[in-house]
Amino acid sequence: MKIYPLAMTQVHWPTFIKVCQEELGYSPTRGLDEVGIKPDAPCAFLAAIGMDNKPLKQLRFGHQIGTAWKHVRASFIAVAPQKVLCQLDNYTDLQITGNKIEESSDYLIIMTGSMRDWRDAIIMCCRTDSRIHKEIREMMNFCLVYFQESGFREVWHDCEKIGLEDGTFIIKVR
């Protein structure tokens, strides 16, 4: 199985800052500076989307306080067996597009979702449930590490990673 990051929502900062300054009287990026998030970081738009200059609140609790997380979307492209494609479809709200690879039993798939969809999918698929194949846990492990390395660590602030003997990890929500 192979998986690669493909796309992430990009904000047009000049427009966002200009309109907020004109209508609210301040820049939505002030809070980013205070917590050391650079505007070019993949997590910056999600952190600023609340327009209240409380980026950690948005990253940690955006899924609880409204629809902010639905504005930020990410896509990955992967080569995976059909059983992974079926489990993604059954256990997640990710949008899946796939095409069978000629002369192979694998599929080339694109998975897309909002940050809320990804959080839910990763938590759902990173568990020890006999119905969840190891391959899907490996895929979601990769996605979580990618998101965390891209500045979205706070999205999973209430989760604990627990390593398994097979080299993967599960997620426990505290």
N, C-alpha and C positions, 0 to 999 in steps of 0.2 A: 504494500500500500504506500502511496505517495500523497503528500498534501502540501499545498503552497498557499500563502496569502495572495489574494487577487485584487481586492478593491476595498476602499474605506471612504466613508463620507468625507468630503472636503468642503470647508466653509469658505465663502468669499469674505475674508476679514474686513476689507475696506468698506463694503456695504454694511455688514453687521455692526461694526464700530460706529460708522457715520449715523446710521438710523437710530441706534441706541443713544448716542450722544445728543442727537436732535430731539428725540422724543422723551428720553428718560433723564437727560442731563448728565450722563456719565457713560464711560466706556464699560462694556461687559467683560473686558479683559483685565481690569484692575486686580481682581481676585487671583487671576492666574499668576501674576507677578508675585503676589504675596506668598504663594505656596510653591513657587519655583517651576511652574509649568510653562514651557515655551509655547508660543502660539503655533509653531510648526509641528508640535507633538501630535500624534494621532488622537490622543485623548482630549486635546484642548477644546474642541467644539463641544463635546459632551460636558466638559467641566464648566463651560461658559454659557451653556444654553439656557440656564435658569434666569439669566440677566440680572442676578442679584449679587454677583461677585462673591459667591460662596461655593467655590469649585469642589471642595471636598464633600459638601452636602450633596451636590449633584452626582458626583461619582459614586458615593456610598449609598444614597437613598433615593436617587432619581426614579427608580422603579416603584417606589412607594408613594411619591408625592406628585405624581402626574404622568404625563406622557413623554417627558423629555427623552428618555432612552429610545423611544421609537424613531426619533429623528436621526440617530446615528446608526448606520448600517455597515456591515462588513461582509465580504465574500471570500471564500476559499475555493480553490480548484483542487480536485483530488482524483486519484486513480484508486478505485476500491471495488471489492467484490459485491455482487448483487445483495448479499445478506446485509451488508452495511447500508446500502442504499435503502433497502426495505426498513431497517431499523430507524434510520434517520427520518423516514417518512412516518413511521408509526409512533415514535417517541418524542419528536420535536416539532416545533412550529416553523422551522427553517424552510425556505423555499428551495426546492431541489430541482435542478435540471440535469439530465443525464443522457449519455449516449453510449451504447455498447461499443467497445473497442473490437474491431475486426480481428479475427484469429486469436481472441483472448476471451476469458470468462469475465474479465473485469469491465467496469464502466468508467468513463470520464465524467465526473460530476462537478457541478458548481453549486455550492451551498451559500445562501444569502439570508441574512436576518438582521433585525434590529439588535441593539445591545441587549435589550430585554430577552429577545429570542435566544441569543447566544448564551446569556447567563443561565436561563432555564434549561437549554439543551445540554450545556456542560454539566450542570448539577444532575440532571436526569441520567445522562449517559456515563458519568464517572461514579459509578456505584457498583457494589458487588451484588448483582442480581443475575441469576442464572440465565435470564432472558437476554441480557446485554452481552454481546460478543466482545471479546478482548479487542478486536480490531476497531470497534467503534469507540471503546474507552481510549485506545491509543490515539485515535483521531482527535477526540475531544481534549485529551491531555495536551496534544500539540497546540490546539487552538487556545486553550487557557494560558499556556506558557507564552504564546505569541502575544495575546492580549496584555498579559502582565508586563512583558518586556516593552510593550508599546505605550505604557503609561496608564493602563486601565486596571492596575492592581487594586485600587480602592473599590472597584465594582464587586470584588470578591472579598471585601474586608471582613465579612462575617463567616467565612468558610475556612476550613482546615483541610490541607492536603495530607493524605495518609498513604504512604508507599506500600505497594504490594510486592510479593515475591516474584511476580511475572514482569516486573520492571515498570508497570504502570502505577497510577495512583487513583484513589477515589477522593471524592469531595464530601465532607460532612459540613452541613450548615449548623453553625453554633446557635 
